[in-house]
Structures are given as C-alpha cells and as structure tokens.
Amino acid sequence: MKNEAAAMLILVSNEHFKLARWWTLAAAWVFGRHRIVHHLGREARVAFWRGTPYLLTFREVT
C-alpha cells in the first residue's frame, strides 16, 4: 500500500472510530475484517465492518 493511501486510510478510520458507538466498535472488533497497515514506523490495525473502516489500534513497531 502506498504511503499516501495508508495515511488516508488511518485518518478516515480514526474519524469513524471517534463517531461510532461502542456496540459498533465491538462488532467491528469481533466480526470485522482486520487489516494491518504500516505507516511511518507505526502499525495500525483497521477493522472493516459493513464497508466502514474503524481504527482499533495504532502503536509503534518495536
């Protein structure tokens, strides 16, 4: 994945995470398709639930 595309995916999924209710985030965590995205030395776990991405974790790669 290109660097710009990874950055945009992380940005959009973070906004969806902020606006989502807790049960939507729980459903995304349990039933969603997960993707690991590497960007600028960090690792993001993005879950796609019903076509919407949600940022679950964003941490430094060690």
C-alpha positions as CSV (number, residue, x, y, z in Angstrom):
1,M,0.0,0.0,0.0
2,K,1.3,3.4,-0.9
3,N,2.3,5.8,1.9
4,E,-0.4,8.3,1.0
5,A,-3.1,5.7,0.8
6,A,-2.1,4.2,4.2
7,A,-2.2,7.7,5.7
8,M,-5.6,8.4,4.3
9,L,-7.0,5.0,5.5
10,I,-5.7,5.7,9.0
11,L,-7.1,9.2,9.0
12,V,-10.6,8.1,7.8
13,S,-10.8,5.1,10.1
14,N,-9.8,7.2,13.1
15,E,-12.7,9.6,12.3
16,H,-15.1,6.7,12.0
17,F,-13.8,5.3,15.3
18,K,-14.4,8.7,17.1
19,L,-18.0,8.9,15.8
20,A,-19.0,5.2,16.4
21,R,-21.0,3.9,19.3
22,W,-19.4,1.2,21.5
23,W,-21.5,-1.6,20.1
24,T,-20.5,-0.8,16.6
25,L,-16.8,-0.9,17.6
26,A,-17.4,-4.2,19.4
27,A,-19.0,-5.7,16.3
28,A,-16.1,-4.4,14.2
29,W,-13.6,-5.9,16.6
30,V,-15.3,-9.3,16.6
31,F,-16.9,-9.7,13.2
32,G,-14.9,-7.2,11.0
33,R,-12.2,-8.0,8.5
34,H,-8.9,-6.8,10.0
35,R,-6.0,-5.3,8.1
36,I,-2.6,-4.4,9.5
37,V,-1.2,-1.1,7.9
38,H,2.4,0.0,8.4
39,H,3.0,3.8,8.2
40,L,6.0,5.8,9.4
41,G,7.3,3.2,11.8
42,R,3.9,2.6,13.3
43,E,1.4,-0.3,12.9
44,A,-2.3,0.3,12.7
45,R,-5.0,-2.3,13.0
46,V,-8.0,-1.3,10.9
47,A,-11.3,-3.3,11.0
48,F,-13.8,-3.1,8.2
49,W,-17.3,-3.6,9.4
50,R,-20.2,-3.2,6.9
51,G,-17.9,-1.4,4.5
52,T,-16.7,1.2,7.0
53,P,-13.1,1.2,8.4
54,Y,-12.5,1.6,12.1
55,L,-9.1,2.2,13.6
56,L,-8.7,-0.2,16.5
57,T,-5.1,0.2,17.5
58,F,-2.2,2.4,16.5
59,R,1.2,1.6,18.0
60,E,4.9,1.9,17.4
61,V,6.6,-1.1,15.9
62,T,9.4,-2.5,18.0
